[in-house]
Amino acid sequence: MVIVIKPGTQQQHMDDIVRLLESKGLKVHLSVGESRTIIGVIGDKSVLSGVNIGLLPGVEKIVPITENYKLASKAFRPEGSVVKVGGRSVGGREFAMIAGPCAVESREQIFEAARIARAGGAQFLRGGAYKPRTSPYAFQGLEKEGLKLLREAASEYGLLTVSELVSESLIDEAAAYLDVIQIGARNAQNFRLLKETGRSGIPVLLKRGIAETIDEWLASAEYIMSEGNYNIILCERGIRTFETATRNTLDISAIAVVKEKSHLPLIIDPSHAAGKAAYIPSLSRAAVAAGADGLMIEVHPNPKAALSDASQQLGEEEFLSLCRDIAKFAAASGREYDLFEGNGGGKC
């Protein structure tokens, strides 16, 4: 359940409520918004039998949460969450752009990709270091060396880093290089990995599983949040359907549904949804218009030579053209998105 506190309530009264709940063995999560403070209560509520929480000083109302995700529920933070990463925001007015290659392949490649990403206004540089591939014979990534190169390139161009981790054993090793940990679609229900990323405190980009329902996806986020990490960015990347024209089917309706059900910010990955570079601009524009908080787009200096996912990566000219469109769509939607190409994509 959620306990909504009256505006202007004394801190002592809120502390008394928290102490009472914790004395009953319940977990308590405070959410301080602009106009309201909310206390999320997790655990067996039967221990409160005989205690009328609604009559305690400072309590405005009690809102029951019937979903199996409590902390991720819209009721926990009705105004919506903004995830802060290194001075940047995902959610709110600022429109987020994450760009970069499917995989870090070489120093030259990732530095060139960083330059292109920066020129298009991206705030984050993505690049796979540990690549979970369908075939064991496909390129598996440069691993730790890839993370080092990603960090160096991002720092050179004033970007933040995003990369996927495939095992909880990699978190400590990657912490020195990553600003955001990506949990990929194949690991969206790897509950041990979810819990460990929750304990890490590092912001998490959580992709929707290949066949996850939206409620299951939000339950995956709950695993992370239950360990105290509320810095979660949801990423819709398409789901598996009977359609074969695209790699996956982008669920644009998920934007509206998630915005109704959850306070967490949501971005769209049109690259993995489409699987074809030609479809990415249309899907990107649709995502902005539908209310997404950002995009994650695969960009490569020479897509035809890419070691993985060559068909869905944009080149420099295509990416910059798309970013100019996104800036217009974002402005029309009341979002802020600034291109950087006026400085030639130069270093910060």
C-alpha positions in Angstrom: 0.0 0.0 0.0 0.9 3.7 -0.3 0.4 6.2 2.5 0.0 9.8 1.2 1.2 12.4 3.7 -0.6 15.7 4.1 1.3 18.8 2.8 3.1 20.6 5.7 3.2 17.6 8.0 5.9 17.8 10.6 8.9 15.6 10.2 8.3 14.1 13.6 4.9 12.8 12.6 6.4 11.2 9.4 9.2 9.6 11.5 6.6 8.2 13.9 4.7 6.5 11.0 7.9 5.0 9.7 9.0 3.7 13.1 5.6 2.1 13.6 5.7 0.4 10.2 9.2 -0.9 10.7 8.4 -2.1 14.2 5.9 -4.4 12.5 8.6 -5.9 10.2 7.4 -3.9 7.1 9.8 -2.4 4.5 9.3 1.4 4.1 10.2 3.4 1.1 9.9 7.2 1.1 9.2 9.2 -2.0 9.4 13.0 -1.7 7.7 14.8 -4.6 7.2 18.5 -5.3 3.8 18.6 -3.6 3.5 15.3 -1.8 5.4 12.9 0.4 4.5 9.3 -0.1 5.4 6.3 2.0 5.4 3.0 0.2 4.9 0.0 2.4 6.1 -3.5 1.4 5.2 -6.7 3.2 2.4 -8.6 4.9 -0.2 -5.9 5.7 -2.0 -8.3 8.1 0.5 -7.3 10.8 -1.3 -3.9 10.9 -4.6 -5.4 12.0 -5.9 -3.4 14.9 -3.8 -0.3 13.8 -5.8 2.4 12.0 -3.0 4.0 9.9 -5.5 6.5 8.4 -6.1 8.2 11.8 -2.4 8.9 12.5 -1.3 12.5 12.4 -0.2 13.6 9.0 -1.9 10.9 7.0 -4.0 12.2 4.1 -5.1 8.8 2.7 -4.1 5.3 2.1 -4.0 3.9 -1.5 -3.9 0.1 -1.9 -1.7 -1.3 -4.7 -3.0 -4.6 -6.1 -0.3 -5.1 -8.7 2.7 -7.3 -7.8 5.0 -4.3 -8.6 4.6 -1.8 -5.8 7.6 0.6 -6.0 7.3 0.8 -9.8 3.6 1.6 -9.7 2.4 5.0 -10.7 0.8 5.3 -7.2 4.2 5.4 -5.6 5.2 8.6 -7.5 2.2 10.0 -9.5 4.2 13.0 -10.9 6.7 10.6 -12.6 10.4 10.0 -12.0 13.4 11.7 -13.5 16.6 9.6 -13.4 19.7 11.7 -13.0 22.9 10.5 -14.5 26.0 12.6 -14.4 24.2 15.9 -14.6 21.9 14.6 -17.3 18.2 13.6 -16.9 16.0 10.9 -18.4 12.4 11.8 -18.0 11.0 15.3 -17.5 11.6 18.0 -20.1 15.0 16.8 -21.4 14.7 14.3 -24.2 17.4 11.6 -23.9 19.4 10.2 -26.8 21.6 7.2 -26.4 23.7 6.4 -29.5 26.6 4.2 -30.6 27.5 0.9 -32.2 26.1 -2.5 -31.4 29.6 -3.5 -30.2 32.9 -1.9 -29.4 35.1 -3.3 -32.1 38.3 -1.1 -32.0 39.6 2.2 -30.6 39.2 4.0 -33.9 35.7 2.7 -34.4 34.3 3.7 -31.0 36.0 7.1 -31.0 34.5 7.9 -34.4 31.1 6.7 -33.2 31.4 8.9 -30.1 32.1 11.9 -32.4 29.0 11.2 -34.5 26.9 10.6 -31.4 28.0 13.9 -29.9 27.4 15.7 -33.2 23.8 14.5 -33.2 23.1 15.8 -29.7 23.4 12.4 -27.8 24.1 12.6 -24.1 25.0 8.9 -23.8 27.4 6.6 -25.8 26.4 3.0 -26.0 28.5 0.1 -27.1 28.5 -3.6 -26.3 31.5 -5.1 -24.6 29.9 -8.4 -23.6 27.7 -9.6 -26.5 25.2 -12.3 -25.8 24.7 -13.7 -29.3 22.3 -16.3 -30.6 25.2 -18.2 -32.1 28.3 -19.2 -30.0 30.4 -18.6 -33.1 29.4 -15.0 -33.6 31.5 -12.0 -32.3 31.2 -12.0 -28.5 32.7 -8.6 -27.8 36.0 -7.2 -26.4 34.8 -7.6 -22.8 36.8 -5.5 -20.3 39.0 -3.9 -23.0 35.8 -2.9 -24.7 34.5 -1.2 -21.6 37.8 0.7 -21.3 37.6 2.0 -24.9 34.0 3.0 -24.4 34.9 5.0 -21.3 37.8 6.7 -23.0 35.8 7.6 -26.1 32.9 8.9 -24.0 35.1 11.0 -21.8 36.8 12.5 -24.9 33.5 13.8 -26.2 31.7 14.6 -22.9 29.3 11.6 -23.1 28.0 9.2 -20.5 28.4 5.4 -21.0 25.8 2.7 -21.4 26.7 -1.0 -21.9 25.1 -4.4 -21.3 26.2 -6.7 -18.6 25.3 -10.4 -18.8 26.3 -11.6 -15.4 26.2 -10.3 -11.8 29.9 -11.3 -11.5 30.8 -8.5 -13.9 29.2 -5.6 -12.0 32.2 -4.7 -9.8 34.5 -4.9 -12.8 32.3 -2.7 -14.9 31.5 -0.1 -12.3 34.6 1.9 -13.1 33.6 2.3 -16.7 29.8 2.5 -16.8 27.4 5.3 -15.9 24.4 3.1 -16.8 24.1 -0.7 -16.7 22.0 -2.2 -19.4 20.0 -5.3 -18.8 19.3 -6.8 -22.2 16.1 -8.5 -23.3 17.5 -12.0 -22.8 18.2 -11.2 -19.1 15.1 -9.3 -18.3 14.0 -12.1 -16.0 17.4 -13.1 -14.8 16.3 -12.3 -11.2 19.7 -12.8 -9.6 21.2 -10.2 -12.0 18.3 -7.8 -11.4 18.8 -8.0 -7.7 22.5 -7.5 -7.9 22.2 -4.4 -10.1 19.7 -3.2 -7.5 22.3 -3.5 -4.8 25.0 -1.8 -6.9 23.1 1.5 -6.9 24.3 2.2 -10.5 21.5 3.5 -12.8 19.9 0.7 -14.9 18.5 0.6 -18.4 16.1 -2.3 -18.3 15.0 -3.7 -21.7 11.7 -5.4 -22.1 12.0 -9.2 -22.5 11.4 -10.8 -25.9 8.1 -12.2 -24.8 7.4 -10.2 -21.6 4.0 -8.7 -20.9 4.2 -5.1 -19.6 3.2 -6.2 -16.1 6.0 -8.8 -16.1 8.4 -6.1 -17.3 7.4 -3.8 -14.5 7.8 -6.7 -12.1 11.4 -7.1 -13.3 11.9 -3.5 -12.5 10.5 -4.2 -9.0 13.3 -6.7 -8.4 15.8 -3.9 -8.9 13.9 -1.3 -6.9 13.3 -3.8 -4.0 17.1 -3.6 -3.4 17.0 0.2 -3.0 17.9 1.3 -6.5 15.2 3.5 -8.0 17.3 4.8 -10.9 15.7 2.7 -13.6 15.1 3.6 -17.2 12.7 1.3 -19.1 13.5 0.4 -22.7 10.9 -0.9 -25.2 12.8 -2.7 -27.9 10.1 -4.7 -29.7 8.6 -8.0 -28.8 8.4 -11.3 -30.7 5.2 -11.8 -32.7 4.3 -13.7 -35.8 5.4 -10.8 -38.1 8.6 -11.4 -40.0 8.9 -8.1 -41.9 10.8 -6.6 -39.0 13.2 -8.2 -36.5 10.7 -7.6 -33.7 7.4 -5.8 -33.4 7.8 -2.4 -31.8 5.0 -2.0 -29.2 4.2 1.8 -29.5 1.2 1.3 -27.3 3.5 0.3 -24.5 4.4 4.0 -24.1 0.9 4.9 -23.2 0.4 1.8 -21.0 3.6 2.3 -19.1 2.9 6.0 -18.6 -0.4 5.0 -17.0 0.9 2.1 -14.9 4.3 3.3 -13.8 6.3 6.5 -12.9 9.5 5.2 -14.4 10.9 6.9 -17.5 10.7 5.0 -20.8 12.8 5.1 -23.9 12.5 3.3 -27.3 15.1 1.3 -29.1 13.9 1.4 -32.8 17.1 -0.3 -34.0 16.4 -3.7 -32.4 12.7 -3.4 -33.1 13.1 -2.8 -36.8 16.3 -4.7 -37.6 16.5 -2.6 -40.7 18.1 0.9 -40.8 15.5 2.2 -43.3 12.7 1.8 -40.7 14.4 3.5 -37.8 13.5 7.2 -38.7 9.8 6.4 -38.9 9.7 4.4 -35.7 11.8 7.1 -33.9 9.4 9.9 -34.9 6.4 7.8 -33.8 8.1 7.2 -30.4 8.6 10.9 -29.8 5.1 11.7 -30.8 3.7 9.0 -28.5 5.5 10.4 -25.5 8.7 8.4 -25.1 11.4 10.0 -22.9 14.2 9.2 -25.2 15.7 6.9 -27.9 18.5 4.5 -28.1 19.9 4.2 -31.7 22.7 2.1 -33.1 25.2 4.2 -35.0 28.4 3.0 -36.7 31.0 4.9 -38.7 30.8 2.2 -41.4 27.7 0.1 -40.9 28.5 -2.3 -43.7 31.7 -3.3 -41.9 30.1 -3.8 -38.5 30.9 -7.1 -36.8 27.3 -7.4 -35.4 23.9 -6.1 -36.4 25.2 -4.4 -39.6 21.7 -4.1 -41.1 20.2 -2.0 -38.3 23.0 0.6 -37.7 22.9 4.1 -39.1 25.8 5.9 -40.7 26.8 9.5 -39.8 24.7 11.2 -42.5 21.6 9.2 -41.7 21.9 9.7 -37.9 22.4 13.4 -38.1 19.5 13.8 -40.5 17.3 11.8 -38.0 18.5 13.9 -35.1 17.4 17.1 -36.9 14.0 15.6 -37.2 13.9 14.5 -33.6 14.8 18.0 -32.4 11.7 19.3 -34.2 9.4 16.6 -32.9 10.8 16.9 -29.4 10.1 20.7 -29.4 6.6 20.1 -30.7 6.1 17.7 -27.8 7.3 20.2 -25.2 10.7 18.5 -24.8 14.2 19.9 -25.0 16.7 18.3 -27.4 19.8 20.2 -28.5 21.9 19.3 -31.5 25.7 19.8 -31.2 26.7 19.6 -34.8 27.1 23.4 -35.0 30.4 22.8 -33.3 31.3 20.1 -35.9 30.8 17.3 -33.3 34.1 18.5 -31.8 35.5 17.6 -28.4 34.1 19.2 -25.3 
